[in-house]
Amino acid sequence: QVQLLEVGGGLVQPGGSLTLSCVASGGDLAAMSIEWYRQVPGKQREWVAKSTVSGTIGYADSVNGRFTISRDNARNTVFLQMNNLKPEDTAIYYCYRRTLNLWGQGTQVTVSS
């Protein structure tokens, strides 16, 4: 069974940085396009970033220039580097494999002073 697991959420101050990890098990990450989404409870889920098998990278306007998606295929891990965090970035962050409609369990990021 293919699984996705997010790691690295926590509490940070505005302007701080945090790096999330998405670990893919039960498959080869090199063959997986992975996306990051985030969601505030009670609100619609928002697309954040993507990293495709062909090397295409994309970001939502709300995070472009502050967030960086990258991967280590040997470790089956996709990273989301988040810099200059804002309170508006507070959400549960999920990684997603679209071809299988597969989500991780999510990890909480809270940006607060």
N, C-alpha and C positions, 0 to 999 in steps of 0.2 A: 504494500500500500504506500503510495506516494504521500508524503506529508511535508508541510511547511511550518516552521517554528520561528517566530520573531523573538529576538532577545535584545536587550539594551535600553529599554525605556526607563524613565525616571523623572526626577524633579530637577529642573535647572532654572537659573535666573534669566531674565530677559538679556539678550546679547550673548548668552552662553552657547555652548556647543554640545552636541550629543551625537553618537553614532549608533544606528540600529543595525542589527544583523538579521538576515532571513536565511535559515538553514534548511536546505531541501534534502530530504531523505527518501530512499526508495527509488531514486532515479539519478540521471546524470544531469547536473545543472547546465552543462554546456549545451544541452539540447532543449533548454527551457528558456523561454522569454518570461521575465518576471516584472511585475509592476508593483508599485507601492501605492496604497490608498490610505486615507485617514478619515476618521469619523468622530464627530462629537455626538454623544448619546442624544437621541431624539432628533438629530439632523441627518441630512442626506450624506452619503459617503462621497468623498471627494478624491479624484485621481490626483496623484502627486508626481510620480515619475515612472519611467519604464527603462528596461534594459533588455534588448532583444538578442536572440541567438546570432543574428547577423551583425551585431555591434551597434545598432541604433540606440541612441540615448535621447530621452525627452523628459521635459519638466513642465509642470503646471506653472502658469504665470505667477501665481502666488508664492512660489518657492524658487523660481528661476534666479540664479545668481547667489543663492544662499545654500541650497541643498545640492549634493552630488551623489549620484548612484554609481556604484562600481561592483565588481564581482571578483571572486576568487573561485574559479571553477574547480580547482584541485581540492578545495575545502567545501565545495558545494554550498557556498555562502554568497549572498548578495548583500551589500552594505548600502545604507543610506546615511551619508554624512550631513548633518544639519548644523549650520553655522548661523550666527546672528539671530538666534531664536527669539520669537515674539510671542506674547501671550496668545495671539490668534492661532499659533501653531499647536496649542494644546488640543490633544485628540488621542484616540486610540489608533495606532498605526498598524496596518495589515499589509502583508505581502500576498501576491495573487498570481496564480498561473492560469491564464485565460483559457487555454486550450482544454483544460480539465475542469474549469470553473472551480478551482481549488484555492481556498483561503487558509491562511494561518489563523492562529487563535487571537492574535493581536497583542500589542504591548502599549502600555499607557505612557504618554509623554505629557508632562505638565510643565508649563513655562510660567513661572510666577515669582514675584519678589516677596 
